Amino acid sequence: MNNETYRPRNTRPRRQSAATTRTTPRSDKHARDLELNRRAATKCRNKQKIFVENLQKRCRTEEERLHEQKTLVHALLNEVIDLKNEVMRHSLCGCQSLRTAILPPTA
């Protein structure tokens, strides 16, 4: 094995920097293609930016909606507890109309 040609298996030859490998446009067609590519890339980035902004706006809206619904659930659970307590207070008094509404008729 010659030391000059030996290279370990997992190493690759170094790449040159982009500044040294970039060439000037070879023709007008190539320059036009580069310009079209730049415009398409800009359009794609702008479209993606708008998509992400809309998605973030939708996320904020849904988070607000979820917060409102959780607040409503909490309020309704408190109301259920209050109503159960009211029924318990009435069950201890002698209110006949409530007893007939709550208790099933005896056979």
Secondary structure, DSSP 8 states (H G I E B T S, - for coil): --TTT---TT-------HHHH----SSHHHHHHHHHHHHHHHHHHHHHHHHHHHHHHHHHHHHHHHHHHHHHHHHHHHHHHHHHHHHHHHHHS--HHHHHHHS----
